[in-house]
Amino acid sequence: MSKATPPETGEYERAVLRWRRTGRIRIETSLGTEIAVFPLSFVESCGINTWSYILDVVRQSVEQVPGGQNAIVDGRGRSVDLEEAPYPGTFVYKDEGA
């Protein structure tokens, strides 16, 4: 199994490796760099099954532009509805300055 080793916390297993038989929500930058991958079954069962939860986790994972507007957009460039349940696919995190 693939493991990553953060310098201060030791080894951990990526959630997508533990939740293999499910769709995935992949969030990347506009240049295609992976930010996060969420197993759909995990998100559905965690008690906060919304795009808002996904965006909150992504915000904690990246350096944000001060005063910027951020969103998760689909393949057509449309922002997802933060109150709706997420669905599998690849999405882009947008963080644009004020």
C-alpha positions as CSV (number, residue, x, y, z in Angstrom):
1,M,0.0,0.0,0.0
2,S,1.1,3.5,-0.7
3,K,1.8,5.6,2.4
4,A,2.9,9.2,2.8
5,T,5.0,10.3,5.7
6,P,4.3,13.8,6.9
7,P,7.4,15.0,8.8
8,E,5.7,15.7,12.1
9,T,3.0,13.0,12.4
10,G,4.5,9.7,11.1
11,E,2.9,7.4,8.6
12,Y,-0.7,7.4,7.5
13,E,-2.8,5.6,4.9
14,R,-4.7,7.7,2.3
15,A,-8.4,7.5,2.7
16,V,-8.9,6.6,-1.0
17,L,-6.8,3.4,-0.4
18,R,-9.1,2.3,2.5
19,W,-12.3,3.2,0.6
20,R,-11.5,1.5,-2.7
21,R,-14.9,0.5,-3.9
22,T,-16.6,3.8,-4.2
23,G,-16.7,6.9,-6.5
24,R,-14.2,9.6,-5.8
25,I,-14.3,13.4,-5.7
26,R,-11.0,14.7,-7.0
27,I,-10.2,18.4,-6.3
28,E,-7.3,19.9,-8.3
29,T,-5.9,23.3,-9.1
30,S,-6.6,25.0,-12.4
31,L,-3.2,23.6,-13.6
32,G,-4.3,20.1,-12.8
33,T,-2.3,19.6,-9.5
34,E,-4.2,17.3,-7.1
35,I,-5.2,19.0,-3.9
36,A,-7.4,16.3,-2.4
37,V,-9.3,13.1,-3.2
38,F,-12.4,12.2,-1.2
39,P,-14.0,8.7,-1.3
40,L,-17.7,9.3,-2.0
41,S,-18.8,6.7,0.6
42,F,-16.8,8.4,3.3
43,V,-18.3,11.8,2.6
44,E,-21.8,10.3,2.4
45,S,-21.3,8.6,5.8
46,C,-19.4,11.3,7.7
47,G,-22.6,13.3,8.6
48,I,-21.8,16.4,6.6
49,N,-22.7,15.3,3.0
50,T,-22.3,18.7,1.3
51,W,-20.0,20.5,-1.0
52,S,-19.6,23.0,1.8
53,Y,-17.7,20.3,3.8
54,I,-15.5,19.5,0.8
55,L,-14.7,23.2,0.4
56,D,-13.9,23.7,4.1
57,V,-11.4,20.8,4.0
58,V,-9.8,22.1,0.8
59,R,-9.5,25.6,2.3
60,Q,-7.6,24.1,5.2
61,S,-5.2,22.3,2.8
62,V,-4.1,25.3,0.7
63,E,-2.8,28.8,1.2
64,Q,-5.6,31.2,0.3
65,V,-5.5,34.5,-1.4
66,P,-6.3,37.2,1.3
67,G,-9.7,38.6,0.7
68,G,-10.2,36.2,-2.2
69,Q,-13.3,34.5,-3.4
70,N,-13.1,30.7,-3.6
71,A,-15.3,28.0,-5.0
72,I,-15.3,24.5,-6.4
73,V,-16.2,24.4,-10.1
74,D,-17.2,21.5,-12.3
75,G,-15.8,20.6,-15.8
76,R,-18.0,23.3,-17.4
77,G,-16.7,26.0,-15.1
78,R,-19.9,26.3,-13.0
79,S,-19.7,26.6,-9.2
80,V,-21.2,23.6,-7.4
81,D,-24.1,24.4,-5.0
82,L,-22.4,24.2,-1.5
83,E,-25.6,23.0,0.1
84,E,-26.0,20.0,-2.3
85,A,-24.6,16.5,-1.8
86,P,-21.3,16.0,-3.7
87,Y,-21.1,13.5,-6.6
88,P,-18.0,11.8,-8.1
89,G,-15.8,13.5,-10.6
90,T,-12.9,15.9,-11.0
91,F,-13.4,19.5,-9.9
92,V,-11.3,22.6,-9.8
93,Y,-10.7,24.7,-6.7
94,K,-10.8,28.4,-7.6
95,D,-9.3,31.0,-5.3
96,E,-9.2,34.4,-6.8
97,G,-8.0,37.6,-5.2
98,A,-10.4,40.4,-4.3
